[in-house]
């Protein structure tokens, strides 16, 4: 995942001893060029030389392993993490609507932490273009223990990120935070697919925006039905703001460079992950009596590369 490059460079540049795991073409790119980052907001490009490893061996010892990758790829790395008993802390920073059971089963409850990065990005060749990680418009990186307690190790990890200029907030219930996040990002991604993956086109498609807003609200109703708190609390406004106003707000969000990089960039590069997340959330929905017609309609566009034809009907909102 491209944000792994962002995280390792920011921690390295602040003096932390870090390594990045890479294979294949990614490994070749790092060895030849270093890790090249471009801040989309400022245009600044940096090159960082970091230690690179090709795998995690059973005897390797790290204070912390950060797993920052697509959710549908997590299962493939769990055996290597489980075989390594010398790393006590494994922070999974990925989308997740299904909960941490597979991580716990593989590693044991004591080793697992959950989180999510406060940045977005895309890879273009050997260059990672990112947005939101630092500076005036920086986003919060969120992390937490499985039981919601603020432990000494969690505080130490948060301090390490903060020392690199990455703002961190600690969540008392990271699992519910991640479920609510998927309730938001899955409809956004699927509406993008309805628009052929083009965020600027999506901003001009009333039908797709309406479906997106309705799908988000259906997802929040699913969480309510499951007694899952809506976190962070600011997401609750999506439940009561009138639909026409939300549609206008979403139109402005998607008509932007931020949406191009942070939302459309990842959605287009990770359609497999978005399908995986949609399936996870639909499984939650099927365990309730909540009807999800908008969510189901948008789901049909995940597997279609160019799907914007029927969204140009111009319905009023």
C-alpha positions in Angstrom: 0.0 0.0 0.0 1.4 3.4 -1.0 0.8 4.9 2.4 3.4 2.5 3.9 6.0 4.5 2.0 4.7 7.7 3.5 4.7 6.3 7.0 8.2 4.9 6.8 9.7 8.0 5.4 8.1 10.4 7.9 9.2 8.2 10.8 12.7 7.8 9.3 13.1 11.5 8.8 12.3 12.2 12.5 15.1 9.9 13.6 13.4 6.6 14.1 15.1 3.3 13.1 12.8 1.9 10.5 12.8 -0.7 7.7 10.3 -1.2 4.9 9.4 -4.6 3.5 9.3 -4.7 -0.3 9.5 -7.3 -3.1 9.6 -7.5 -6.9 9.3 -4.2 -8.8 8.7 -2.2 -5.6 12.0 -3.5 -4.2 13.8 -2.7 -7.4 12.4 0.8 -7.5 13.5 1.5 -3.9 17.0 0.2 -4.4 17.4 2.3 -7.6 15.6 5.5 -6.7 15.0 5.4 -2.9 11.5 6.2 -1.6 10.3 9.2 -3.6 7.3 11.1 -2.2 5.5 14.1 -3.7 3.3 16.2 -1.5 0.3 17.0 -3.9 -0.6 20.2 -1.9 2.8 21.8 -2.0 4.5 20.1 -5.0 7.5 19.3 -2.8 9.3 16.0 -3.8 11.6 14.2 -1.4 13.9 11.2 -1.7 14.6 9.0 1.3 17.0 6.1 1.6 15.6 3.6 4.1 16.6 0.1 5.1 14.8 -2.4 2.9 14.0 -6.0 3.8 12.4 -8.7 1.6 10.6 -10.6 4.3 9.9 -11.1 8.0 11.7 -14.1 9.4 10.8 -16.0 12.5 13.8 -14.7 14.4 13.6 -11.0 13.3 12.9 -8.7 16.2 11.2 -5.3 15.9 9.5 -3.1 18.6 6.6 -2.6 16.2 5.4 -3.9 12.8 3.0 -1.6 11.0 0.9 -3.5 8.5 -0.4 -0.9 6.1 -2.0 -2.6 3.2 -5.3 -3.5 1.5 -7.7 -5.5 3.7 -8.0 -8.3 1.2 -4.2 -8.8 1.3 -4.0 -9.2 5.1 -4.7 -12.9 5.2 -1.6 -13.6 3.1 0.8 -11.9 5.6 -0.7 -13.4 8.8 1.3 -16.7 8.7 4.7 -14.8 8.6 3.5 -12.5 11.4 2.3 -15.5 13.5 5.6 -17.3 13.0 7.6 -14.4 14.3 7.4 -14.4 18.1 10.0 -11.7 18.7 7.8 -8.7 17.7 5.3 -7.9 20.5 3.3 -5.2 18.8 1.6 -5.4 15.4 -0.4 -2.4 14.3 -2.9 -3.2 11.5 -3.7 0.1 9.7 -6.3 -0.9 7.1 -9.9 -0.7 6.2 -11.9 -3.3 8.0 -15.7 -4.0 8.4 -15.4 -7.6 9.6 -13.5 -7.0 12.9 -10.2 -8.2 14.1 -11.0 -11.9 14.7 -8.7 -13.2 11.9 -5.7 -11.2 13.3 -6.4 -12.3 16.8 -6.7 -15.9 15.8 -3.4 -15.8 14.0 -1.3 -13.7 16.4 -3.1 -13.7 19.8 -5.0 -10.8 21.3 -2.1 -9.3 23.1 -0.1 -8.5 20.0 -2.8 -6.8 17.9 -3.5 -3.1 17.6 -5.8 -1.4 15.1 -5.5 1.9 13.3 -6.0 3.9 10.2 -3.6 6.4 8.5 -4.5 10.1 8.1 -3.4 10.4 4.5 -4.2 9.3 1.0 -2.1 8.7 -2.0 -1.4 7.1 -5.4 1.7 5.5 -6.9 2.8 6.8 -10.3 5.8 4.7 -11.4 8.3 4.9 -8.6 6.8 8.1 -7.2 4.2 8.1 -4.4 2.0 11.2 -4.5 0.2 11.8 -1.2 -2.1 14.3 0.4 -3.1 15.1 4.0 -0.3 13.5 6.0 1.3 16.6 7.4 1.1 20.4 7.4 -1.8 22.8 7.7 -4.4 20.5 6.2 -3.2 17.3 7.8 -5.5 14.6 8.8 -5.6 12.6 12.0 -4.1 9.1 12.1 -6.3 7.0 14.4 -5.2 4.0 16.5 -6.4 2.0 19.5 -6.2 -1.1 21.6 -8.7 -3.9 21.1 -10.1 -3.3 24.6 -10.2 0.5 24.2 -7.7 1.2 27.0 -5.0 3.7 26.6 -2.0 1.6 27.4 1.7 2.6 27.8 2.6 0.9 24.6 -0.2 2.7 22.7 1.0 6.0 24.1 4.6 5.2 23.1 3.5 4.4 19.5 1.4 7.6 19.3 4.4 9.6 20.6 6.6 8.1 17.9 4.1 9.1 15.2 3.6 12.6 16.7 7.4 13.1 16.8 7.4 12.6 13.1 4.8 15.4 12.7 1.9 13.0 12.2 -1.0 14.0 14.4 -2.6 11.0 16.2 -5.8 10.5 18.0 -6.5 7.4 20.2 -9.9 5.8 19.7 -11.6 4.0 22.6 -13.2 1.6 20.1 -11.2 1.2 17.0 -13.3 -1.7 15.7 -16.5 0.4 15.6 -14.5 3.4 14.1 -13.4 1.1 11.2 -16.9 -0.2 10.6 -18.2 3.3 10.4 -15.4 4.3 8.1 -16.3 1.5 5.7 -20.0 2.6 5.9 -18.7 5.9 4.4 -16.0 4.9 2.0 -17.7 2.0 0.4 -20.6 4.0 -1.1 -18.1 6.7 -2.1 -16.0 4.2 -4.0 -18.9 2.4 -5.6 -20.4 5.7 -6.8 -17.0 6.5 -8.4 -17.2 3.2 -10.3 -20.7 4.3 -11.4 -19.0 7.3 -12.8 -16.3 5.3 -14.6 -13.7 6.1 -11.8 -13.7 9.8 -12.6 -14.4 12.0 -9.5 -15.0 15.1 -11.6 -17.6 13.3 -13.7 -19.2 12.0 -10.5 -19.5 15.6 -9.2 -21.7 16.3 -12.2 -23.9 13.2 -11.9 -27.0 13.9 -9.6 -28.3 10.3 -9.7 -25.0 8.9 -8.5 -24.6 11.5 -5.8 -28.1 10.7 -4.5 -27.4 7.0 -4.5 -24.2 7.7 -2.6 -25.8 9.7 0.1 -28.7 7.2 0.5 -26.2 4.3 0.7 -24.1 6.0 3.4 -27.3 6.6 5.4 -28.3 3.0 4.9 -24.9 1.9 6.2 -25.3 4.0 9.3 -28.7 2.6 9.9 -27.2 -0.9 9.7 -24.7 0.1 12.4 -27.4 1.5 14.6 -29.4 -1.8 14.2 -26.3 -3.7 15.4 -25.8 -1.3 18.4 -22.4 -0.2 16.8 -21.7 3.4 17.9 -21.1 5.9 15.0 -17.4 7.0 15.4 -16.0 9.5 15.1 -19.1 11.4 16.3 -18.8 13.9 13.5 -20.2 11.2 11.1 -23.5 11.5 12.9 -24.3 14.7 11.0 -24.7 12.6 7.8 -27.8 11.1 9.4 -29.7 14.4 9.8 -28.4 16.9 7.3 -31.1 17.2 4.6 -30.4 15.1 1.5 -30.2 18.0 -1.0 -27.6 19.8 1.2 -25.6 16.6 1.5 -25.6 16.1 -2.3 -24.3 19.6 -2.8 -21.6 19.0 -0.2 -20.6 15.8 -1.9 -20.6 17.5 -5.3 -18.0 20.0 -4.0 -15.9 17.3 -2.3 -15.6 15.3 -5.5 -14.9 18.3 -7.7 -11.4 18.6 -6.2 -7.8 17.6 -6.4 -8.1 16.1 -2.9 -10.8 13.7 -4.1 -8.8 12.8 -7.2 -5.8 11.7 -5.1 -7.2 10.6 -1.8 -10.5 9.0 -2.9 -10.5 8.2 -6.6 -6.8 7.4 -6.7 -7.1 4.6 -4.2 -10.6 3.4 -5.3 -9.4 2.9 -8.9 -6.1 1.2 -7.9 -7.8 -1.0 -5.3 -11.1 -2.2 -6.8 -10.4 -5.6 -5.4 -10.2 -4.2 -1.9 -13.4 -2.2 -2.4 -15.2 -5.3 -3.5 -13.9 -7.1 -0.4 -15.1 -4.3 1.9 -18.5 -4.1 0.3 -18.9 -7.8 0.8 -17.9 -7.5 4.5 -20.4 -4.6 5.0 -23.2 -6.4 3.1 -22.7 -9.3 5.5 -23.3 -7.0 8.4 -26.4 -5.6 6.7 -27.8 -9.1 6.0 -27.7 -9.8 9.8 -30.2 -6.9 10.3 -33.6 -6.1 9.0 -32.4 -2.8 7.5 -33.2 -2.5 3.8 -30.3 -1.3 1.6 -31.6 -0.6 -1.9 -29.2 2.2 -2.7 -26.2 0.2 -1.3 -27.3 -2.8 -3.4 -27.7 -0.7 -6.6 -24.2 0.8 -6.2 -22.7 -2.6 -5.5 -23.6 -3.7 -9.0 -21.0 -1.2 -10.4 -17.9 -2.6 -8.6 -17.2 -5.0 -11.4 -17.8 -2.7 -14.3 -14.9 -0.6 -15.6 -17.1 2.0 -17.3 -20.5 2.4 -15.8 -21.7 5.9 -16.1 -24.3 5.7 -18.8 -27.5 5.5 -16.7 -26.4 8.2 -14.3 -27.0 11.0 -16.7 -30.8 11.1 -16.3 -30.6 14.4 -14.5 -33.0 13.7 -11.7 -33.6 16.5 -9.3 -32.4 16.3 -5.7 
